[in-house]
Amino acid sequence: GIAGLYRTGKSFLLNRLLGLQDGFEIGPSVNPCTKGLWIWGQPVQLAPDYYCILIDTEGLGSTQRSASCDMQILSLCILLSSYFIYNSIGAIDEQAIDELHLVLNLATHIHVKSRRKNEEEKRADLSQYFPIFLWVLRDFHLTLQDEEGAAITEKEYLERALRLVPGQEEKNQLREVIKELFRERDCVTIVRPVADEAELRNIQNVEYEKLRPQFRTQVEAFVKKVYTNLKPKKIDGAVVSGSMFVDLAAEYCKAINSSVVPTIHTAWASAIQHQLRLSLRDAVQAYRTKMNEHAMQHLPMSEDKLRDLHKVAKAEALKILLATKLDSDPRFRESRSQFATRVKQLFEHVRMENSNVSQRQCDKIARELFKSIEQKLQAKGTYQGFNDLLSDWEQLKQLYLQKSAGPSKLEVLSGWLNQQLLQAAQRLWEEFELAMEERKSQLRQQLAESEARMLQVKAPDEAQRQWLSERLDLERRLDEAKRNAESVSQKAAREKAQLLDSERTLREQMKIMQDRLNSERRVPALETTPSMASTTNSEIQNLKDSVVAMVSELRSKELQRNQMQLQVEHDKQMMSLERRFQKQLQEARSRSEQLLEKLRQSYDAEVDTLKRSQSELRDQNKDLEHKLSYAQQESKLLNRHLHESEEARRIQQRQVEVAQQQSQLLLGALERLGAGKDSDEKELLTETP
């Protein structure tokens, strides 16, 4: 920044620093061209991440401004500058020193802290924050030499002018204030640019090459000195960035416009707080953006990869926070702690989301892959042994490990999938056991049938003996029936003969009676007596009754004969049926012996097959139990590894928390040490005479 009396060419010097002929406004009239403070809109880049801002101020001592306004302009220019140029006309004499009387009031109008101190303490504190002082003497025509005529430098000339002069107490006080406030100071002398007054009034229209060579040489030396000795603006050892410069200017202007004395520490603290808030916001946003682009849009992923992305994103975000170069400030440690907390919260959110997405994806993949085994289990008979199930399980495991990702990968494998494997093995074992039981039941049934057939085969001898006894009994009864039939036939023949004789006798009697009746009818009716008629009727009636009785008896005998013939015919049929039964029995016995032999052979073969199947099932059962125990051990090992990893993570987290607590304790100790050091320095300052 540059300041000085109005109409002394301050803007021209800034234009030369810009390397421009027409930059800041220059005018030929007595009215000042610059109002307040002006900043060149394009900073001058001196090095990477190092820029110079040029501040032009309204001239001091103008009739249009009060002394209070001049004081405010000078104070603001000095507060914002790291290199302060004071521009004046001619040599350093009593008048020139008098023109710097505003410097006496700087300690009154600028405070380092809000606490009240005496003037000497204030100047001592202000000197730490005041810029380098360069006094430019314009239109200088004197020769720089000492009392003995020896040549001296411009800086020596300044130091000689600031020596105390006896009898000038007021001016000596001003000299002391200048030396106390501006510890680093220098001087530059520049001759008049042109000799013609008309050209001097319109210096902005005169080409730079047409100016006096000595003037150009001195101006170029001035520019070189400024850029060579220029230093970054610092407060309490911290470099002021562009945004912090704006915050400082706003705080200073706010204080000045409110008729409050600007306090450097208060403005600096506000600027730091604002800058740290912005940096913290930008750093957290950068971390969030980085994690969204590289992590959240590619979930799920392994815990190691996510942690690597977290470290990269955190490092890049931390660069934004460190770019403020305020790491020596205690407030920066608080901001960094907030940054670490926010980043930790965001990372935990990403980890939680990664775990949830991984859980859902792994569950989905595991269920989809297990459907093939589930379908085979539902279709009974698909698995012929546990080796088939274990083969499918190995293929499923390989596919699952290829497709799944994230922290829940091993958890789902050792949890849900292993549980499903055990259930599938249990279901398959139950299926095999049920099939074996059914096979055993079938074999038992076949064995029972075979034994029954064997018993049936063994029974024919007894049945034959029983049949022979029954046959003998039947033959005996048949002989008796034959004898009975013969006796009945003989009896029937005799009775038939008797009946025939009776029939002939009755016929003869009926014929006699008929003849008698006919003879009696020829006798006249009158001669017939009642007694004779009644006797004749009774005889006829008796004869009829005898005939009816004989006919009935004859019919009964005929019926008995028919029954006897039916009985004989039935016995003959029974004999035929028995002969046929004996023949069928012999044929059945032959077939039974053949079937029994086949059943014996089949039974022996099935028993051997069952024994082999039972032996194979026992072997498979032992193999399955071994594999199940191995799978359970592997599951326990995976669970133990998972538990160990969780335990290691918790230990690391505890270590980080302990490290954070230690760092906070260390920072607190350092702050207390710094506070003690400040109090010691204050005590030393109070003891200094």
Secondary structure as GFF3:
##gff-version 3
##sequence-region A 1 689
A	DSSP	beta_strand	2	4	.	.	.	ID=ss1
A	DSSP	alpha_helix	10	18	.	.	.	ID=ss2
A	DSSP	beta_strand	37	39	.	.	.	ID=ss3
A	DSSP	beta_strand	44	47	.	.	.	ID=ss4
A	DSSP	beta_strand	50	52	.	.	.	ID=ss5
A	DSSP	beta_strand	55	57	.	.	.	ID=ss6
A	DSSP	alpha_helix	67	80	.	.	.	ID=ss7
A	DSSP	beta_strand	83	89	.	.	.	ID=ss8
A	DSSP	alpha_helix	94	98	.	.	.	ID=ss9
A	DSSP	three_ten_helix	101	105	.	.	.	ID=ss10
A	DSSP	alpha_helix	106	109	.	.	.	ID=ss11
A	DSSP	alpha_helix	119	127	.	.	.	ID=ss12
A	DSSP	beta_strand	132	138	.	.	.	ID=ss13
A	DSSP	alpha_helix	154	161	.	.	.	ID=ss14
A	DSSP	alpha_helix	169	181	.	.	.	ID=ss15
A	DSSP	beta_strand	185	189	.	.	.	ID=ss16
A	DSSP	alpha_helix	197	201	.	.	.	ID=ss17
A	DSSP	three_ten_helix	203	205	.	.	.	ID=ss18
A	DSSP	three_ten_helix	208	210	.	.	.	ID=ss19
A	DSSP	alpha_helix	213	229	.	.	.	ID=ss20
A	DSSP	beta_strand	234	235	.	.	.	ID=ss21
A	DSSP	beta_strand	238	239	.	.	.	ID=ss22
A	DSSP	alpha_helix	242	257	.	.	.	ID=ss23
A	DSSP	alpha_helix	264	294	.	.	.	ID=ss24
A	DSSP	three_ten_helix	296	298	.	.	.	ID=ss25
A	DSSP	alpha_helix	303	322	.	.	.	ID=ss26
A	DSSP	alpha_helix	330	378	.	.	.	ID=ss27
A	DSSP	alpha_helix	386	403	.	.	.	ID=ss28
A	DSSP	alpha_helix	409	412	.	.	.	ID=ss29
A	DSSP	pi_helix	413	417	.	.	.	ID=ss30
A	DSSP	alpha_helix	418	458	.	.	.	ID=ss31
A	DSSP	alpha_helix	460	522	.	.	.	ID=ss32
A	DSSP	three_ten_helix	525	527	.	.	.	ID=ss33
A	DSSP	alpha_helix	530	687	.	.	.	ID=ss34
###
